[in-house]
Every structure is written in structure tokens, then in C-alpha cells.
Amino acid sequence: MNRSLKSETDIPVLVLSIIAVLVAAVLSMATIVTRSDKNTISATSIPDEVANEAAKAGIGAAKWHIECHGRTTAGNLSSHYYINGATYRASWGDMDLQDSTVQVVSEGNFEAGNNQVYQVRLESKIKINFLPAHKNEILTAYYSEIRDDSLSSARR
């Protein structure tokens, strides 16, 4: 009798388990299809977004160099690699010592397939929060060397 009682409850439990697995599989497939549709829509704007993020990184790097090395005069950074093959380069003008701001121009580049180059140029006036008390004169030659004429407008 004990054996027959077990078999009577085993069948409904087995059917419910199979239904739960099928529901989970259908939901998983629906999620995968939905995510795939979203990725194809946003894939067209990815190169522009990568170039834009690289340009933003150039502004951040310029701010860091100005604050870290106490640069109050114009300077620039040559091309640096960012993420996913993108590069940035930045240039800045003389600091306005009255309000501790400086004009920065940053250019982000991303080369996609088929020789397509995506460029984003950002110009920003940034606030400098910190300047060290010491100055390193060796860095003056490094930052004042003109590496590219396309960004030299911020130096004036």
C-alpha cells in the first residue's frame, strides 16, 4: 500500500516539474531574442560612443596632468590609447588664474572596419581644483612641444 501511494503522487509532481522546465526555457528564449534586438539597434552608434568616450578621457587626462604637474601655461598630450582601439589627444590653453579655469580641446578617434574613422572633438572649460606648490621644470619642454597643429588652437 505504501508503494501505490508514492506512485500516485509521483505523476503529478513529475508533470508539474516538466511544465516548470518548459516555462523557464520559453522565458529564457524570449529574453535572448529581446536582448539580441536591442543589441542590433544600438550597434550602429557604438563607434561614435567609443570615440566620444575617448574624447572625454582626453579631457580627464588633461585635467589630471594640469593638476598633478602644476601646469598654468598651455600644453598638450600626444595621442594615447584608450579602450577598444580608440585614441585621444588633448590640448589646453593658459590657465585663467582669476577663476582657475582652463580651455581644453580633446579629440577622440576610433577606426572601425572598412577604413571608417569616427572622430569626436570636444571643447570644454574645466575648473582646476588643485595645483601643487612645486613645479617640475623638466616637464615644461614635454608639454610645450607641438605635436599636432589640429589641436593647437586651444594653446592660443
Summary of the structure (lengths in Angstrom):
residues: 156
radius of gyration: 28.6
end to end distance: 96.9
largest distance: 96.9
contacts: 430
relative contact order: 0.16
helix: 53%
strand: 24%
